[in-house]
């Protein structure tokens, strides 16, 4: 039984040591990446987005304009004249 307890203690110690090593490695990796990125971000800044000029559209007119109504009426009348003769 003593041997089994000793193996569990050794396994737990090894697991904790491995977790501490991984945590420390990842922490150092984050610090190193930030140390590299700070000078690079100053040397190569993000491009500023181009602002589009705001073109205001004229207010929509309610209904159909009279010249459009006249053109449609003339086209319909012309169509009816051509097809009624046949």
C-alpha distances in whole Angstrom, upper triangle without the diagonal:
4,5,5,6,9,10,11,13,14,15,17,19,20,21,23,24,26,27,29,30,32,33,35,36,38,39,41,42,44,45,47,48,50,51,53,54,56,58,59,60,62,64,64,64,64,67,69,70,73,75,77,81,81,84,85,87,90,89,90,93,93,94,96,98,102,103,100,101,104,103,101,104,106,104,104,107,108,105,107,110,109,108,110,113,111
4,6,5,6,9,10,11,12,14,15,17,18,20,21,22,24,26,27,28,30,32,33,34,36,37,39,40,42,44,45,47,48,49,51,53,54,57,57,58,61,62,62,63,63,66,68,69,73,74,77,80,81,84,85,86,90,89,90,93,93,95,96,99,102,103,100,102,105,103,102,105,107,104,104,108,109,106,108,111,110,109,112,114,113
4,6,5,6,9,10,10,12,14,15,16,18,20,21,22,24,26,27,28,30,31,33,34,36,37,39,41,42,43,45,47,48,49,51,53,55,55,56,59,60,60,61,61,64,66,67,71,73,75,79,79,82,84,85,88,88,89,92,92,94,95,97,101,101,98,100,103,102,100,103,105,103,103,107,107,104,106,110,108,107,110,112,111
4,5,5,6,9,10,10,12,14,15,16,18,20,21,22,24,26,27,28,30,31,33,34,36,37,39,41,42,43,45,46,48,49,51,54,54,55,57,59,59,59,59,62,64,65,69,70,73,76,77,80,81,82,85,85,85,89,89,90,92,94,98,98,95,97,100,99,97,100,102,99,99,103,104,101,103,106,105,104,106,109,107
4,5,5,6,9,10,11,12,14,15,17,18,20,21,23,24,26,27,28,30,32,33,35,36,38,39,40,42,44,45,47,48,50,52,53,53,56,58,58,58,58,61,63,64,68,69,72,75,76,79,80,81,84,84,85,88,88,90,91,94,97,98,95,96,100,98,97,100,102,99,99,103,103,101,103,106,105,104,107,109,108
4,5,5,6,9,10,11,12,14,15,16,18,20,21,22,24,26,27,28,30,31,33,34,36,37,39,40,42,43,45,46,48,51,51,52,55,56,56,57,57,60,62,63,67,69,71,75,75,78,80,81,85,85,85,89,89,90,92,94,98,98,95,97,100,99,97,100,102,100,100,104,104,102,104,107,106,105,108,110,109
4,5,5,6,9,10,10,12,14,15,16,18,20,21,22,24,26,27,28,30,31,33,35,36,37,39,41,42,43,45,47,49,49,50,53,54,54,55,55,58,60,61,65,67,69,72,73,76,78,79,82,82,83,86,86,88,89,92,95,96,93,94,98,96,94,98,100,97,97,101,101,99,101,104,103,102,104,107,105
4,5,5,6,8,10,10,12,14,15,16,18,20,21,22,24,25,27,28,30,31,33,35,36,37,39,40,42,43,45,48,48,49,51,53,53,53,53,56,58,59,63,64,67,70,71,74,75,77,80,80,80,83,83,85,87,89,93,93,90,92,95,94,92,95,97,95,95,99,99,97,99,102,101,99,102,105,103
4,5,5,6,9,10,11,12,14,15,16,18,20,21,22,24,26,27,28,30,32,33,34,36,38,39,41,42,44,46,47,47,50,52,52,52,52,56,57,59,62,64,66,70,71,74,75,77,80,80,80,84,84,86,87,90,93,94,91,93,96,94,93,96,98,96,96,100,100,98,100,103,102,101,104,106,105
4,6,5,6,9,10,10,12,14,15,16,18,20,21,22,24,26,27,28,30,32,33,34,36,37,39,40,42,45,45,46,49,50,50,51,51,55,56,58,61,63,66,69,70,73,75,76,80,80,80,84,84,86,87,89,93,93,91,92,96,94,93,96,98,95,96,99,100,97,100,103,102,100,103,106,104
4,5,5,6,9,10,10,12,14,15,16,18,20,21,22,24,26,27,29,30,31,33,35,36,37,39,41,43,43,44,47,48,48,49,49,52,54,55,59,61,63,67,67,70,72,73,77,77,77,81,81,83,84,86,90,90,87,89,92,91,89,92,94,92,92,96,96,94,96,99,98,97,100,102,101
4,5,5,6,8,10,10,12,14,15,16,18,20,21,22,24,26,27,29,30,31,33,35,36,37,39,42,42,43,45,47,47,47,47,51,53,54,57,59,61,65,65,69,70,72,75,75,75,79,79,81,82,85,88,89,86,88,91,89,88,91,93,91,91,95,95,93,95,98,97,96,99,101,100
4,5,5,6,9,10,11,12,14,15,16,18,20,21,22,24,26,27,28,30,32,33,35,36,38,40,41,42,44,46,46,46,47,50,52,53,57,59,61,65,66,69,71,72,76,76,76,80,80,82,84,86,89,90,87,89,92,91,89,93,94,92,92,96,96,94,97,100,99,98,101,103,102
4,6,5,6,9,10,10,12,14,15,16,18,20,21,22,24,26,27,28,30,31,33,34,36,39,39,40,43,44,44,45,45,49,51,52,55,57,60,63,64,68,69,71,74,75,75,79,79,81,82,84,88,88,85,87,91,89,88,91,93,90,91,95,95,93,95,98,97,96,99,101,100
4,5,5,6,9,10,11,12,14,15,17,18,20,21,23,24,26,27,29,30,32,33,35,37,38,38,41,43,42,43,43,46,48,49,53,55,57,61,62,65,66,68,71,71,72,75,76,78,79,81,85,85,82,84,87,86,84,88,89,87,87,91,91,89,91,95,93,92,95,98,96
4,5,5,6,9,10,10,12,14,15,16,18,20,21,23,24,26,27,28,30,32,33,36,36,37,40,41,41,42,42,45,47,48,52,54,56,60,61,64,65,67,70,70,71,75,75,77,79,81,84,85,82,84,87,86,84,88,90,87,88,91,92,90,92,95,94,93,96,99,97
4,5,5,6,9,10,11,12,14,15,16,18,20,21,22,24,26,27,28,30,32,34,35,36,38,40,40,41,41,45,47,48,52,54,56,60,61,64,66,68,71,71,72,76,76,78,80,82,85,86,83,85,88,87,85,89,90,88,89,93,93,91,93,96,95,94,97,100,98
4,5,5,6,9,10,10,12,14,15,16,18,20,21,22,24,26,27,28,30,33,33,34,37,38,38,39,39,42,45,46,49,52,54,58,59,62,64,65,69,69,70,73,74,76,77,79,83,83,80,82,85,84,82,86,88,85,86,90,90,88,90,93,92,91,94,96,95
4,5,5,6,9,10,11,12,14,15,17,18,20,21,23,24,26,27,29,31,32,32,35,37,37,37,37,40,42,43,47,49,52,55,56,59,61,63,66,66,67,71,71,73,74,76,80,80,78,80,83,81,80,83,85,83,83,87,87,85,88,91,90,89,92,94,93
4,6,5,6,8,10,10,12,14,15,16,18,20,21,22,24,26,27,30,30,31,34,35,36,36,36,40,42,43,47,49,52,55,56,59,61,63,66,67,68,71,72,74,75,77,81,81,79,81,84,82,81,85,86,84,85,89,89,87,89,92,91,91,94,96,95
4,6,5,6,9,10,11,12,14,15,16,18,20,21,22,24,26,28,29,30,32,34,34,35,35,39,41,43,46,48,51,55,56,59,61,63,66,67,68,72,72,74,76,77,81,81,79,81,84,82,81,85,86,84,85,88,88,87,89,92,91,90,93,96,95
4,5,5,6,8,10,10,12,14,15,16,18,20,21,22,24,27,27,28,31,32,32,33,33,36,38,40,43,46,48,52,53,56,58,60,63,64,65,68,69,71,72,74,78,78,75,77,80,79,77,81,83,80,81,85,85,83,85,88,87,86,90,92,91
4,5,5,6,9,10,11,12,14,15,17,18,20,21,23,26,26,27,29,31,31,31,31,35,37,38,42,44,47,50,51,54,56,58,61,62,63,66,67,69,71,72,76,76,74,76,79,78,77,80,82,80,80,84,84,82,85,88,87,86,89,92,91
4,6,5,6,9,10,11,12,14,15,16,18,20,21,24,25,26,28,29,30,30,31,35,37,39,42,44,47,51,52,55,57,59,63,63,64,68,69,71,72,74,78,78,75,78,81,79,78,82,83,81,82,86,86,84,87,90,89,88,91,94,93
4,5,5,6,9,10,10,12,14,15,16,18,20,22,23,24,26,28,28,29,29,33,35,37,41,43,46,49,51,54,56,58,62,62,63,67,68,70,71,73,77,76,74,76,79,78,77,80,82,80,81,84,84,82,85,88,87,86,89,92,91
4,5,5,6,9,10,10,12,14,15,16,18,21,21,22,25,26,26,26,27,30,32,34,38,40,43,46,47,51,53,55,58,59,60,63,64,67,68,69,73,73,70,73,76,74,73,77,78,76,77,81,81,79,82,85,83,83,86,88,87
4,5,5,6,9,10,11,12,14,15,17,20,20,21,23,25,25,26,26,30,32,34,37,39,42,46,47,50,52,54,58,58,60,63,64,67,68,69,73,73,71,73,76,75,74,77,79,77,78,82,82,80,83,86,85,84,87,90,89
4,5,5,6,9,10,10,12,14,16,18,19,20,22,23,24,25,26,30,32,34,38,40,43,46,48,51,53,55,59,60,61,65,66,68,69,71,75,74,72,75,78,76,75,79,80,78,79,83,83,81,84,87,86,85,89,91,90
4,5,5,6,9,10,11,12,14,17,17,18,20,22,22,23,24,27,30,31,35,37,40,44,45,49,51,53,57,58,59,62,64,66,67,68,72,72,69,72,75,73,72,76,77,75,76,80,80,78,81,84,83,82,85,88,87
4,5,5,6,9,10,10,12,15,15,16,18,20,20,21,21,25,27,29,32,35,38,41,42,46,48,50,54,54,56,59,61,63,64,65,69,69,67,69,72,70,70,73,75,73,74,78,78,76,79,82,81,80,83,86,85
4,6,5,6,9,10,11,13,15,15,17,19,20,20,22,25,27,30,33,35,38,42,43,47,49,51,55,56,57,61,62,65,66,67,71,71,69,71,74,72,72,76,77,75,76,80,80,79,81,84,83,83,86,88,87
4,5,5,6,9,10,12,13,14,16,18,18,20,21,25,27,29,33,35,39,42,44,47,50,52,56,57,58,62,63,66,67,68,71,71,69,72,74,72,72,76,77,75,76,80,80,78,81,84,83,83,86,88,87
4,5,5,6,9,11,11,12,15,16,16,17,18,21,24,26,30,32,35,38,40,44,46,48,52,53,55,58,60,62,63,64,68,67,65,68,71,69,68,72,73,71,73,76,76,75,77,80,79,79,82,84,83
4,5,5,6,9,10,10,12,14,15,15,16,20,22,25,28,30,34,37,39,42,44,47,50,52,53,57,58,61,62,63,66,66,64,67,70,68,68,71,73,71,72,76,76,74,77,80,79,79,82,84,84
4,6,6,7,9,11,12,13,15,16,18,21,24,26,30,32,36,39,41,44,47,49,53,54,56,59,61,64,64,65,69,69,67,70,72,70,70,74,75,73,75,78,78,77,80,82,81,82,85,87,86
4,6,6,7,9,11,11,12,14,16,20,22,25,28,31,34,37,40,43,45,48,52,53,55,58,60,62,63,64,68,67,65,68,70,69,69,72,73,71,73,76,76,75,78,80,79,79,83,85,84
4,6,5,6,9,10,10,11,13,16,19,21,25,27,30,34,36,39,42,44,48,49,51,55,56,59,59,60,64,63,62,64,67,65,65,69,70,68,70,73,73,72,75,77,76,76,79,81,81
4,5,5,6,9,10,10,13,16,18,21,24,27,30,33,35,39,41,44,48,49,51,55,56,59,60,60,64,64,62,65,67,66,66,69,70,69,71,74,74,73,76,78,77,78,81,83,82
4,6,5,6,9,10,13,16,19,22,25,27,31,34,36,39,42,45,49,50,52,56,58,60,61,61,65,64,63,66,68,66,67,70,71,70,71,75,74,74,77,79,78,78,82,83,83
4,5,5,6,8,11,14,17,20,23,25,29,32,34,37,40,43,47,48,50,54,56,58,59,59,63,62,60,63,66,64,64,68,68,67,68,72,71,70,74,76,75,75,78,80,80
4,5,5,5,8,11,14,17,20,22,26,29,31,34,37,40,43,45,47,51,53,55,56,56,60,59,57,60,63,61,61,65,66,64,66,69,69,68,71,74,73,73,76,78,78
4,6,6,9,12,14,17,20,23,26,29,31,35,37,40,44,46,48,51,54,56,57,57,60,60,58,62,64,62,63,66,67,66,67,71,70,70,73,75,74,75,78,80,79
4,6,10,12,15,18,20,23,27,29,32,35,38,41,44,47,48,52,54,57,57,57,61,60,59,62,64,62,62,66,67,65,67,70,70,69,72,75,74,74,77,79,79
4,7,9,12,15,17,21,24,26,29,32,35,38,42,44,45,49,51,54,54,54,58,57,55,58,61,59,59,63,63,62,64,67,66,66,69,71,70,71,74,76,75
4,6,9,12,15,18,21,24,26,30,33,35,39,41,43,46,48,51,51,52,55,54,53,56,58,57,57,61,61,60,62,65,65,64,67,69,68,69,72,74,74
4,6,9,12,15,18,21,24,27,30,32,36,38,39,43,45,48,48,48,52,51,50,53,55,53,54,57,58,57,58,62,61,61,64,66,65,66,69,71,70
4,6,9,12,15,18,21,24,27,29,33,35,37,40,43,45,45,45,49,48,47,50,52,50,51,54,55,54,56,59,58,58,61,63,62,63,66,68,68
4,6,9,12,15,18,21,24,27,30,32,34,38,40,42,43,43,47,46,45,48,50,48,49,52,53,52,54,57,57,56,59,62,61,62,65,67,67
4,6,9,12,15,18,21,23,27,29,31,34,36,39,39,40,43,43,41,44,46,45,45,49,50,48,50,53,53,53,56,58,57,58,61,63,63
4,6,9,12,15,18,21,24,27,28,32,35,37,37,37,40,40,38,42,44,42,43,46,47,46,48,51,51,50,53,56,55,56,59,61,61
4,6,9,12,15,18,21,23,25,29,32,34,34,34,38,37,36,39,42,40,41,44,45,44,46,49,49,49,52,54,54,55,57,59,60
4,6,9,12,15,18,20,22,26,28,31,31,31,34,34,33,36,38,37,37,41,42,41,43,45,45,45,48,50,50,51,54,56,56
4,6,9,12,16,18,20,24,27,29,29,29,32,32,31,34,36,35,36,39,40,39,41,44,44,44,47,49,49,50,53,55,55
4,6,9,13,15,17,21,23,26,26,26,30,29,29,32,34,33,34,37,38,38,39,42,43,43,45,47,48,49,51,53,54
4,6,9,12,15,18,21,23,23,23,26,26,25,28,30,29,30,33,35,34,36,39,39,39,42,44,44,45,48,50,51
4,6,9,11,15,18,20,21,20,24,24,23,26,28,28,29,32,33,33,35,37,38,38,41,43,43,44,46,49,50
4,6,8,12,15,17,17,17,20,21,20,23,25,24,25,28,29,29,31,34,34,35,37,39,40,41,43,45,46
4,6,9,12,15,15,14,18,18,18,20,22,23,23,26,28,28,29,32,33,33,36,38,38,40,41,44,45
4,6,9,12,14,13,17,18,18,20,22,23,23,25,27,28,29,31,33,33,35,37,38,39,41,44,45
4,6,9,10,11,14,16,15,16,19,20,20,22,24,25,26,28,30,30,32,34,35,36,38,40,42
4,6,8,8,11,13,13,14,17,18,18,20,22,23,24,26,28,28,30,32,33,34,36,38,40
4,7,9,12,14,13,13,17,18,18,19,22,23,23,25,27,28,29,31,33,33,34,37,39
4,7,9,12,11,10,14,15,14,16,19,19,19,22,24,24,25,28,29,30,31,34,35
4,6,9,7,7,10,11,11,13,15,16,16,19,20,21,22,25,26,27,28,31,32
4,6,5,7,9,10,11,13,15,16,17,19,20,21,23,25,26,27,29,31,33
4,5,5,6,9,10,10,12,14,15,16,18,20,21,22,24,26,27,29,31
4,5,5,6,9,10,11,12,14,15,16,18,20,21,23,24,26,28,30
4,5,5,6,9,10,11,12,14,15,17,18,20,21,23,24,26,28
4,5,5,6,9,10,11,12,14,15,16,18,20,21,22,25,27
4,6,5,6,9,10,10,12,14,15,16,18,20,21,23,25
4,5,5,6,9,10,11,12,14,15,17,18,20,22,24
4,5,5,6,9,10,10,12,14,15,17,18,20,22
4,5,5,6,9,10,11,12,14,15,16,19,21
4,6,5,6,9,10,11,12,14,15,17,19
4,5,5,6,9,10,11,12,14,16,18
4,5,5,6,9,10,11,12,15,16
4,5,5,6,9,10,11,13,15
4,6,5,6,9,10,11,13
4,6,5,6,9,10,12
4,5,5,6,9,10
4,6,5,7,9
4,6,6,7
4,5,6
4,6
4
